[in-house]
Amino acid sequence: MCSSPARSARARPRSAARWLRQLDSHFSTALIVNPVLSANELMRAIATEFGLEAKGLDRHDTVAAINSFLVRQVQQCGDAVLII
């Protein structure tokens, strides 16, 4: 069974980026520094930050890709950190 403590971060983009770099390799990270995006743009930005291909996908398919990614993270005992 995988376990890790839930953490939250409230920081400016520069310190958030520094904090993300300090995480070990079992964490996949995404940092969105410009949250003034439409819902579709935000979903694509999150997917892209996690290294997923989102170009040409509608919001439903983008959310499905993110969901599949998160399920794979759980199966591999990994964690995902998203800071917006």
N, C-alpha and C positions, 0 to 999 in steps of 0.2 A: 504494500500500500504506500502510495506517495503522500507526503505531507510537507507543507510549508506554511509558515505563518502568513496570514493576510497582512499586507502592508499598504499604507496609503502615503502619498507624497503630495505636499503642497509647496511648490517651489517655482521659481522663475525658470524660463527655458534653459538658460546656461547651467544653472545648478542642477536642474532635472536631467539634462544630458550627461553631466558629470556623474550623477548618481546612477544613471542607467549603465554607464560604462563600467561601474564597479561591480555590477552583478555578475555572477558566474555563468558559465556556458549553458546551464540548463534553463536559463531564462531567455525567452524571445521578447524583444522590446519594440515599442513603437512610441514615438514622440510627435505629437501634432502641435505645432507652435502657433498656427493660425486657425483657430476654431471658427472663424467667420466664413463658413462654407455652407452650401446647401446640404441637405441630407445625403444626396447622391455623391457629392464631392467628398463629404466627410467619410462615407463608407469606402470610397475608392482610396482616399488618403490613408485610412487605417490599413486596408489590404496591402497597399504599396509599401507602407512602413514595415509591415510584417514580412515583406519579401514575396508577396503573392502577385500574380499577374491579374490585373483588374481592367486593363484597357479593353474597351468595347463591351464590357459587361453592364447589364442594367443593375439597379439596386438589389433586386431579389437575388440575382446570380452572385453579386459581390458579397452579400450577406451569407449566402450559402458557402462560398469559398472561405470566408472568415470562419464560419462555423466548422467546416471540415478541418481547417487548420487547428482550431482550438481543440477539437476532438483528438486529433493526432498528438497534440501537446500532452493531453491527459494520458493517452495510451503510452506515451514515451516518458511518463513521469516528469514532464517539463511544465514550466509555468510561463504565462504570458503577462507582460506588464504593458499597459497602455496609459500614457499620460497625455491629457489634452489640456 
